[in-house]
Amino acid sequence: MFIAAGFGLIHGMAFASVLTGFNLHAGTLAISILGFNIGIELMQLTVVACVVPWLIILSKKELYKWIRMICSIIAGIAAVAWIAERISLTENIVAESVQ
């Protein structure tokens, strides 16, 4: 829960900083941020509702452990590549291939 809240806070702050660049009135800014957050939450719930049943079915197979491990490694490599890209302000081959 805390990890999800942290991600939500970071993404919300990034979105809010983009919106403040549009010089919107406080009410319009608040409604825009609220609408964005509600939309994101609804989409996340939709994705979870679609993916979790398949993961439960897959988790009963022996192959699941390997699929989970390989996907985790790929996600970790992509995350490190994106962090390196943001820190160095240059594109790298891993980040380009993931996009």
ZATIGU-547505 format. One record per residue (C-alpha): y, x, z. Coordinates in pm, 1 decimal. Layout:
! ZATIGU-547505
[[Y X Z]]
...
! end
This chain:
! ZATIGU-547505
[[0.0 0.0 0.0]]
[[242.8 278.8 87.7]]
[[172.1 460.6 -237.4]]
[[239.4 144.9 -438.4]]
[[559.3 85.3 -242.4]]
[[670.6 442.8 -308.5]]
[[609.1 410.4 -681.5]]
[[788.9 76.4 -685.1]]
[[1086.0 221.1 -501.0]]
[[1114.3 518.9 -735.7]]
[[1085.1 305.4 -1049.2]]
[[1324.4 45.4 -909.7]]
[[1583.8 310.0 -831.7]]
[[1548.4 456.3 -1180.8]]
[[1592.0 115.0 -1339.6]]
[[1887.8 34.2 -1113.9]]
[[2057.9 361.3 -1207.6]]
[[2019.0 274.7 -1577.3]]
[[2164.5 -71.7 -1520.2]]
[[2463.3 62.3 -1326.7]]
[[2554.7 255.3 -1640.7]]
[[2619.1 -80.5 -1811.6]]
[[2898.6 -162.9 -1562.4]]
[[2755.5 -507.2 -1481.8]]
[[2900.6 -730.0 -1212.6]]
[[2712.0 -725.4 -881.1]]
[[2556.6 -1070.3 -936.4]]
[[2439.9 -989.9 -1288.2]]
[[2305.5 -654.8 -1170.9]]
[[2111.6 -817.2 -884.2]]
[[1961.7 -1083.9 -1111.6]]
[[1865.3 -821.9 -1369.9]]
[[1691.2 -604.9 -1111.0]]
[[1517.6 -905.7 -955.4]]
[[1398.7 -1029.8 -1295.1]]
[[1271.8 -684.7 -1387.3]]
[[1083.0 -647.9 -1059.3]]
[[925.6 -993.7 -1083.6]]
[[819.5 -921.9 -1441.7]]
[[664.2 -588.3 -1343.9]]
[[475.5 -743.0 -1051.7]]
[[341.2 -1027.5 -1265.7]]
[[224.5 -783.0 -1531.6]]
[[55.4 -563.6 -1270.6]]
[[-125.9 -865.9 -1127.1]]
[[-236.5 -965.0 -1477.6]]
[[-372.1 -617.8 -1550.0]]
[[-554.3 -605.9 -1215.2]]
[[-703.8 -951.0 -1274.1]]
[[-832.1 -840.6 -1614.5]]
[[-956.7 -493.7 -1518.8]]
[[-1108.3 -533.2 -1170.4]]
[[-1397.8 -762.0 -1270.6]]
[[-1505.3 -511.1 -1535.9]]
[[-1476.5 -223.1 -1288.6]]
[[-1693.2 -411.5 -1040.3]]
[[-1958.8 -464.4 -1307.5]]
[[-1934.3 -101.5 -1419.9]]
[[-1949.8 28.6 -1060.6]]
[[-2308.8 -87.8 -1034.4]]
[[-2411.8 160.5 -1306.2]]
[[-2496.8 526.3 -1244.6]]
[[-2261.1 629.6 -1525.2]]
[[-1960.8 489.6 -1333.1]]
[[-1931.6 795.9 -1108.1]]
[[-1892.2 1024.9 -1409.1]]
[[-1654.5 793.5 -1593.0]]
[[-1437.3 768.0 -1281.3]]
[[-1435.9 1144.6 -1233.9]]
[[-1352.5 1222.9 -1597.2]]
[[-1074.7 961.9 -1608.5]]
[[-930.2 1097.5 -1283.5]]
[[-923.8 1450.8 -1420.9]]
[[-754.4 1334.5 -1741.4]]
[[-496.3 1137.1 -1541.4]]
[[-430.6 1439.2 -1319.2]]
[[-378.6 1667.5 -1618.1]]
[[-140.3 1415.9 -1776.7]]
[[54.2 1380.7 -1450.8]]
[[94.6 1756.8 -1410.2]]
[[201.4 1784.9 -1775.4]]
[[465.5 1513.2 -1732.1]]
[[595.5 1676.6 -1413.8]]
[[615.3 2013.8 -1591.0]]
[[792.1 1849.4 -1884.0]]
[[1053.2 1692.5 -1658.1]]
[[1110.5 2009.7 -1457.0]]
[[1134.7 2240.2 -1758.9]]
[[1320.1 1985.1 -1977.5]]
[[1096.2 2085.6 -2268.5]]
[[806.8 1904.6 -2428.4]]
[[456.0 2040.9 -2388.1]]
[[143.6 1985.9 -2594.3]]
[[-40.6 1788.9 -2323.9]]
[[243.6 1543.1 -2271.5]]
[[284.0 1500.1 -2647.9]]
[[-85.4 1425.4 -2699.2]]
[[-92.2 1170.1 -2414.8]]
[[202.8 974.7 -2551.6]]
! end
